[in-house]
Structures are given as structure tokens and as C-alpha cells.
Amino acid sequence: MVIGFVIEQLLACLLIALAVYLGWHLHNINRLARWLNKPGKFHPPAGQGIWAEIFDRIYHLQQKNRDRKKKLAKYIARFKESTAAMPDATVVLNRYDQIEWVNKAAQESLGLQPAKDIGQHLSNLIRHPSFIRYLNRKDYETPLEIPAPVDEQQQLSVRIIPYGQNQRLLIARDITRIKRLEQMRRDFISNISHELRTPLTVIHGYLESMQDEADGPLAEWHDTLEMMMRQSGRMQNIVNDLLMLSRLENEELKPAAREEVPVPSQLYAIKEEALVLSAEKEHRITLECDNELGLYGVQNELYSVFSNLVFNAVRYTPKGGNITIRWYHDEAGAHLEVTDTGIGIPPQHLPRLTERFFRVDVGRSRDIGGTGLGLAIVKHVLERHQAKLRIKSQVNRGSTFICDFPAESMVIYPQQSVIKM
């Protein structure tokens, strides 16, 4: 009986102690909850034992969090100040292409109003078809040029830059002045080329007539007349190339102008012309051609591209060299490759090869009759056909020029297969 009584008393004491201990913890939990629910109260409540350590650690975590928030707020303020001062329109988009923030320039050139447009999907406010396609395709490597939504006379260059966690920064730059200067340059070149064409034709005609008399009374002028004929012919070629460039730059390629172009027949004809041009150089010219593969495009423009690349290979490849022309397709699209074992191009010159009148070796280009406009024409024609030009070259090893056409421009003729000639 005595032992049972003692055990009961001990159990009662333990239960009372446990209740007190739990009550103490509940009291501290309640104090913690009240403290956390009062954002303005920074200092933690006084505590004892483990709760003093808990209060202290939470306090220091809160302090670090407040410091981080202050720094972040400063960074955001600096970002907003800097972007607000930018002359370029700037728009911050979330992962759903909804507007989160715009600067003053975006309000002026894009017509966005922060008060009512924040949270709106950008395509609901900028509805230009080209912009919507650009926004949706997720490939922002190349900037897009569109008229400003508030003024169609104003031209914008739009670029989207991904950052953070699925966020994007849209930057629109006013390029109206640049576009006007480019148009003035194109107009000047077109006009001056037209003005030069007629007098050059007259001069060339007179020189031809005089050259016919070079074996008679004008025999002593034979060499001079021949030189004048060559130079006037070169000037005519430059004028013709400039006129073609002006047309390519100023005329938009309409879908109706596209037709099925039998590329294999063009390449066979170009190869024969290249053999004639090669003549004394004795080049080995090989054509590997998929005879089932054609293109949708403008026939004379594509012929100009292919012939320019092949004839350049002939001109810049030393005697006895090899020239290979390949026409094939894969999943990405159709490809023309022109590879030579010529003199090659230094790497620092590759980015400028398609510029007007750019020559790696000015003297050599003039000696072989180049105008310096061939690759500029190639570039513009390919752009009109949504194609790209790639160039690989090693000095004294040779060069490869590759034209990449999109898959949607291919025409398949189910007749023949690849023929190597």
C-alpha cells in the first residue's frame, strides 16, 4: 500500500511538472507569435534557456533579411533611375509576357501607360504582326525593326534580352534618323548610277568605234584604246552592280515574285561558264548536285548569287587548284557550298567581306576585274530569300562559302538523284 501511494504521488508530481513545462513552452510560443506579428517591433522578447537562443537567432535572421531588402531596394531604385534616364524605351516583362515596369521613353515611343498597362500582355498593346511573331518565337538574336505604335514615321529597333528567372527586358531604340540617312545614301547611289549609265554607254560605244580603226590611222593608239576600253567596261560593271544593289535594297520581295527555280540546271550552266573563265588556269571544277532539289525564289537573283560565288572561286584560286560545288539538303534546309583551294582570307577580314567595295587585296581585285560589290549583292539577295551566308577560310589553304536556305523554300523534284560531275 505504501509503495503504491508513493508511486501515485510521483506520477502526480511528474504530470504537474510536465504541465508546467508545456505551459512554459506554450507561453513562449505565444510570445514569439505576437512578436512576429508586429513588424514594427524589432527587438525580441526576453527569454530564458533554449527560448533565449531561439529569439536571438530569429532576430539575427530578421536583421539579415532587412539588410538584404534594403540593398535590393537600393539596386531596384538605381535600376529604375538609370533605365528611366535612358533614351531607349525599356519594358520589363515577366514569364507570361506581362508588363511589370516601363520607363518614360517607353511611354512616349510605345504608347504604354503604367497606370493601366502594368499587368497587361504586351501583344495586346503592341499589335504589329512582325512584333508578335518575334515575341512568340523566343529567338532574339537579331533585333526587329518596326514602326512605332504611336507614330508610323518613327522607326524602332526592338531587342528582347532574357534575364533572371524567365524574365525579359525589352529595349526599343529610335533609328529613324539612321534609316533616313540610309535612304538618302541609297537614293544618291541609285541616282548617280542612273546618271552615269548613259554617258558611260556613249563613251564605251565611241571607244569601240575607235578600236575598230586601231589597225589603220589609230594604230599608234591601240594599247591606249584597249586600256580605255577595259576601264570603261569596268566602270559599266560597277554602275550595273550599284543599280542592282539599289534595286535589292529598295524593293521588297513580294510572294508573287517567287517561282520554282531549277537550281541544278543553273549550277550546270554556271559550271560550264566557270570552265571557260578558268581557261589557262586549268582548275579541276567538281559539281556534286542533288538533281531533285530546287528552290522557291527569284531566278535571276539566285543565279547572280551562285555565279558570283563560283566565279570568285575561279578568280582567286591559283593555277591547277580544285573548286568543289555542292548542292544538297538536310533537315535544316537547302545548302550551296563552294569550296576552293585558293589563297584564303585572313580571319580579321571575314566580318567585312560583304561590305560594299571592301577588298582584302585591292590591287589583286582590280587586276582580276572585281568591282568589290559581288558579295554585297550575294548578302542582299540571300536576305531577301530568308537565307544566310557563312564563310570559312584559312590563309593559303582555301575558302568555303555556304548559302543556307530555309526548309520552307525547298522544292523537291522526284525524278533523279545526286549526280557528281
VOGU-3710 file (C-alpha; in Angstrom, 3 decimals, decimal comma):
1> mvigfvieql> 0,000/0,000/0,000  2,792/2,386/0,948  4,662/1,656/-2,271  1,531/2,235/-4,356  0,887/5,536/-2,642  4,459/6,708/-3,271  4,230/5,785/-6,956  0,944/7,671/-7,321  2,474/10,768/-5,729  5,497/10,569/-8,019
11> lacllialav> 3,299/10,252/-11,102  1,210/13,199/-9,970  4,346/15,297/-9,467  5,634/14,306/-12,905  2,345/15,233/-14,547  2,306/18,600/-12,767  5,934/19,265/-13,819  5,163/18,256/-17,402  2,115/20,526/-17,468  4,197/23,432/-16,129
21> ylgwhlhnin> 6,930/22,713/-18,706  4,423/22,563/-21,571  2,733/25,705/-20,308  6,076/27,499/-20,286  6,709/26,443/-23,916  3,189/27,462/-24,959  3,697/30,815/-23,268  6,958/31,382/-25,197  5,369/30,230/-28,452  2,596/32,750/-27,869
31> rlarwlnkpg> 5,177/35,488/-27,164  7,045/34,507/-30,376  3,831/34,671/-32,415  2,925/38,111/-31,007  6,454/39,380/-31,749  6,447/38,067/-35,310  3,002/39,571/-35,944  4,275/43,048/-35,057  6,554/44,067/-37,994  7,474/47,350/-36,337
41> kfhppagqgi> 8,807/45,670/-33,206  12,431/44,817/-33,957  13,853/43,749/-30,589  12,956/40,225/-29,445  11,187/39,487/-26,151  13,308/38,434/-23,192  13,718/34,712/-22,884  15,415/32,043/-20,858  17,174/28,846/-21,791  16,541/27,494/-25,251
51> waeifdriyh> 13,964/30,199/-25,974  16,529/32,948/-25,440  18,657/31,309/-28,153  15,653/30,871/-30,478  14,602/34,513/-30,052  18,174/35,646/-30,652  18,645/33,574/-33,834  15,337/34,677/-35,317  16,228/38,276/-34,510  19,558/37,997/-36,363
61> lqqknrdrkk> 17,887/36,277/-39,335  15,355/39,112/-39,477  18,162/41,648/-39,299  19,989/40,000/-42,226  16,745/39,820/-44,179  16,089/43,532/-43,553  19,617/44,368/-44,724  19,119/42,303/-47,880  15,802/44,026/-48,545  17,425/47,437/-48,143
71> klakyiarfk> 20,207/46,513/-50,574  17,702/45,075/-53,030  15,559/48,201/-52,756  18,646/50,332/-53,471  19,513/48,202/-56,521  15,943/48,412/-57,802  15,913/52,170/-57,257  19,221/52,537/-59,116  17,942/50,318/-61,938  14,763/52,359/-62,255
81> estaampdat> 16,691/55,633/-62,139  19,175/54,518/-64,796  16,572/52,984/-67,117  14,237/55,939/-66,608  17,040/58,211/-67,802  17,780/56,048/-70,846  16,716/57,461/-74,217  15,756/53,919/-75,285  12,323/52,584/-74,426  12,657/49,903/-71,738
91> vvlnrydqie> 9,983/47,419/-70,656  10,328/44,677/-68,017  8,296/41,532/-68,806  7,518/38,517/-66,656  7,456/34,906/-67,851  3,948/35,399/-69,276  4,975/38,464/-71,349  3,016/40,698/-68,990  4,342/44,212/-68,335  5,909/44,741/-64,909
101> wvnkaaqesl> 7,565/48,125/-65,422  8,162/50,727/-68,157  10,361/53,817/-68,362  9,409/57,256/-69,644  10,787/56,629/-73,146  8,553/53,544/-73,451  5,546/55,682/-72,574  6,450/58,143/-75,339  7,524/55,841/-78,188  5,467/52,708/-77,426
111> glqpakdigq> 2,407/54,461/-76,029  2,425/52,453/-72,783  0,714/53,906/-69,711  1,888/52,478/-66,351  -1,353/53,335/-64,568  -3,430/50,948/-66,675  -0,969/48,815/-68,670  1,009/47,180/-65,836  0,000/43,503/-65,821  -1,262/43,620/-69,414
121> hlsnlirhps> 0,073/41,181/-72,015  2,448/43,128/-74,263  0,987/41,722/-77,507  -2,367/43,307/-76,576  -0,726/46,740/-76,691  1,837/46,378/-79,500  -0,074/44,595/-82,243  2,301/44,790/-85,200  2,286/41,261/-86,775  6,087/41,151/-87,078
131> firylnrkdy> 6,471/42,055/-83,405  4,018/39,377/-82,247  5,906/36,746/-84,269  9,206/37,999/-82,828  7,855/37,892/-79,264  6,473/34,364/-79,631  9,369/32,674/-81,407  11,736/33,056/-78,412  14,759/33,685/-80,683  16,004/37,207/-80,028
141> etpleipapv> 19,495/37,095/-81,509  18,614/39,537/-84,298  16,870/42,864/-83,497  13,491/43,573/-85,098  12,733/46,815/-86,929  9,132/48,058/-86,788  7,298/51,397/-86,977  6,490/52,947/-83,594  2,900/52,246/-82,420  2,333/55,957/-81,731
151> deqqqlsvri> 3,888/57,270/-84,966  4,424/55,166/-88,090  7,006/57,679/-89,343  9,229/56,731/-86,411  11,294/53,550/-86,848  12,269/51,419/-83,856  14,872/48,699/-83,456  13,475/46,266/-80,878  15,555/43,769/-78,944  14,482/41,386/-76,168
161> ipygqnqrll> 17,052/40,239/-73,598  16,232/37,277/-71,303  17,417/37,616/-67,686  16,683/36,326/-64,196  14,084/33,591/-63,802  12,149/33,623/-67,093  12,027/37,424/-67,129  12,830/39,541/-70,154  13,911/43,080/-70,855  12,587/44,765/-73,998
171> iarditrikr> 14,648/47,653/-75,366  13,392/49,739/-78,302  15,770/52,236/-79,895  14,736/55,076/-82,190  16,573/54,541/-85,503  14,525/56,979/-87,578  17,499/59,254/-88,284  19,729/56,317/-89,239  17,045/54,968/-91,582  16,643/58,362/-93,234
181> leqmrrdfis> 20,397/58,657/-93,749  20,488/55,144/-95,216  17,626/56,014/-97,554  19,420/59,209/-98,616  22,560/57,174/-99,326  20,605/54,610/-101,334  18,830/57,335/-103,293  22,122/59,084/-104,006  23,785/55,888/-105,241  20,764/54,976/-107,347
191> nishelrtpl> 20,512/58,456/-108,873  24,222/58,838/-109,573  24,333/55,351/-111,090  21,449/56,178/-113,411  23,111/59,460/-114,377  26,435/57,744/-115,121  24,947/54,886/-117,104  24,125/56,831/-120,280  27,401/58,793/-120,638  29,421/55,643/-119,931
201> tvihgylesm> 27,491/53,774/-122,617  28,206/56,592/-125,083  31,907/56,692/-124,178  32,194/52,916/-124,456  30,463/52,998/-127,846  32,867/55,628/-129,187  35,840/53,660/-127,879  34,590/50,543/-129,671  34,327/52,519/-132,912  37,823/53,921/-132,443
211> qdeadgplae> 39,201/50,475/-131,633  37,849/49,220/-134,954  40,169/51,761/-136,583  43,128/50,782/-134,411  44,735/48,829/-137,244  44,543/51,875/-139,512  45,001/55,540/-138,751  44,812/54,963/-134,971  47,354/52,135/-134,871  49,653/54,031/-132,517
221> whdtlemmmr> 46,727/54,350/-130,058  45,998/50,607/-129,996  47,294/49,950/-126,462  45,790/53,150/-125,102  42,380/52,395/-126,590  42,496/48,871/-125,220  43,242/50,206/-121,730  40,431/52,766/-122,033  38,036/50,031/-123,162  38,895/47,895/-120,150
231> qsgrmqnivn> 38,448/50,772/-117,713  35,171/51,958/-119,252  33,912/48,367/-119,185  34,883/48,135/-115,525  33,028/51,366/-114,794  29,954/49,992/-116,557  30,131/46,841/-114,438  30,349/48,933/-111,256  27,358/51,049/-112,303  25,320/47,941/-113,178
241> dllmlsrlen> 26,180/46,334/-109,829  25,274/49,536/-107,968  21,934/49,700/-109,753  21,254/46,084/-108,857  22,163/46,745/-105,209  19,857/49,770/-105,130  17,012/47,682/-106,516  17,620/44,904/-103,984  17,650/47,392/-101,087  14,643/49,434/-102,156
251> eelkpaaree> 12,289/46,766/-103,486  10,602/44,370/-101,098  10,452/40,819/-102,414  6,762/40,037/-102,900  5,496/36,457/-102,597  4,058/36,703/-106,113  7,569/37,268/-107,491  8,693/33,864/-106,261  8,712/30,906/-108,599  10,146/27,422/-108,741
261> vpvpsqlyai> 13,819/27,797/-109,624  15,541/24,722/-111,133  18,802/25,199/-109,253  20,542/22,098/-110,725  20,232/23,416/-114,290  21,593/26,785/-113,118  24,579/25,121/-111,474  25,401/23,021/-114,551  25,353/26,197/-116,684  27,491/28,068/-114,136
271> keealvlsae> 29,996/25,214/-114,069  30,394/25,406/-117,863  30,891/29,177/-117,663  33,421/28,695/-114,854  35,414/26,264/-117,016  35,560/28,884/-119,774  36,592/31,569/-117,254  39,220/29,239/-115,802  40,753/28,509/-119,234  44,530/28,725/-118,798
281> kehritlecd> 44,361/28,173/-115,028  43,375/24,521/-115,584  41,225/24,268/-112,465  39,552/20,997/-111,532  35,915/22,004/-111,024  33,627/19,374/-109,454  29,858/19,663/-109,104  28,022/17,437/-106,604  24,371/18,168/-107,209  21,080/16,855/-105,860
291> nelglygvqn> 19,057/16,971/-109,069  15,792/16,569/-107,159  16,302/19,817/-105,230  15,111/23,261/-106,308  14,083/26,496/-104,578  11,253/28,984/-104,426  12,723/32,355/-105,293  13,664/34,830/-107,996  15,561/33,040/-110,736  17,909/35,788/-111,919
301> elysvfsnlv> 18,761/36,823/-108,334  19,662/33,279/-107,290  21,698/32,847/-110,471  23,596/36,011/-109,533  24,386/34,582/-106,066  25,571/31,202/-107,315  27,613/32,587/-110,214  29,236/35,257/-108,011  30,477/32,655/-105,541  31,708/30,206/-108,196
311> fnavrytpkg> 33,402/32,848/-110,357  35,093/34,338/-107,273  36,494/30,888/-106,518  37,864/30,703/-110,074  39,415/34,168/-109,859  41,129/33,652/-106,505  42,312/30,047/-106,911  45,834/29,603/-108,320  46,551/27,539/-111,427  45,803/23,831/-111,061
321> gnitirwyhd> 43,670/24,305/-107,938  40,454/22,499/-107,019  36,961/24,002/-106,851  34,045/21,961/-105,497  30,391/22,983/-105,800  27,894/21,093/-103,603  24,102/21,412/-103,695  22,265/19,349/-101,082  19,639/19,455/-98,345  19,101/18,216/-94,798
331> eagahlevtd> 16,563/18,781/-92,011  17,607/22,436/-91,658  17,072/23,287/-95,330  18,951/23,528/-98,625  22,643/24,380/-98,842  25,040/25,521/-101,547  28,738/25,104/-100,769  31,537/26,480/-102,919  34,955/25,295/-101,729  38,285/26,237/-103,283
341> tgigippqhl> 41,979/25,689/-102,639  42,742/29,350/-103,205  44,717/31,980/-101,349  42,325/32,119/-98,391  41,189/35,115/-96,369  42,754/36,386/-93,107  40,279/35,967/-90,207  40,229/39,699/-89,381  38,744/40,429/-92,825  35,909/37,862/-92,745
351> prlterffrv> 33,314/40,102/-90,977  33,734/42,829/-93,632  33,657/40,704/-96,779  30,054/41,581/-97,641  30,589/45,348/-97,331  30,413/47,435/-100,482  33,776/47,937/-102,196  35,633/46,051/-99,473  38,641/44,202/-100,848  41,189/42,142/-98,944
361> dvgrsrdigg> 43,807/42,890/-101,619  42,794/46,000/-103,591  45,420/45,636/-106,308  44,690/41,959/-106,933  40,920/42,530/-107,082  41,324/45,234/-109,699  43,710/43,115/-111,739  41,155/40,301/-111,979  38,309/42,693/-112,768  36,374/42,638/-109,491
371> tglglaivkh> 34,053/45,536/-108,640  34,026/44,924/-104,879  30,235/44,609/-104,946  29,721/40,913/-105,678  29,472/39,663/-102,099  27,340/42,666/-101,105  24,873/41,579/-103,806  25,080/37,983/-102,551  24,262/39,110/-98,999  21,252/41,206/-100,035
381> vlerhqaklr> 19,795/38,533/-102,309  20,114/35,905/-99,580  18,437/38,202/-97,048  15,542/38,676/-99,486  15,224/34,882/-99,638  15,439/34,465/-95,799  18,799/32,748/-96,292  22,201/33,253/-94,665  25,808/33,301/-95,857  28,532/31,544/-93,868
391> iksqvnrgst> 32,224/31,861/-94,672  35,086/29,604/-93,584  38,629/30,313/-94,681  42,272/29,597/-93,935  45,127/31,578/-95,444  46,951/29,586/-98,158  44,527/26,679/-97,630  41,343/27,912/-99,276  37,818/29,081/-98,515  34,287/27,710/-98,274
401> ficdfpaesm> 31,228/29,878/-98,890  27,949/28,324/-97,705  24,436/29,575/-98,505  21,828/28,219/-96,074  18,234/28,335/-97,350  15,271/27,597/-95,020  13,440/24,286/-95,412  10,202/26,016/-96,430  11,883/27,414/-99,557  12,825/23,965/-100,911
411> viypqqsvik> 11,245/22,347/-103,973  11,662/18,589/-104,398  11,551/17,085/-107,891  11,066/13,289/-107,515  12,957/12,376/-110,656  16,692/11,942/-110,289  19,296/11,597/-107,586  22,636/13,142/-106,727  24,943/13,447/-109,720  28,652/14,138/-109,438
421> m> 30,333/15,807/-112,394
//
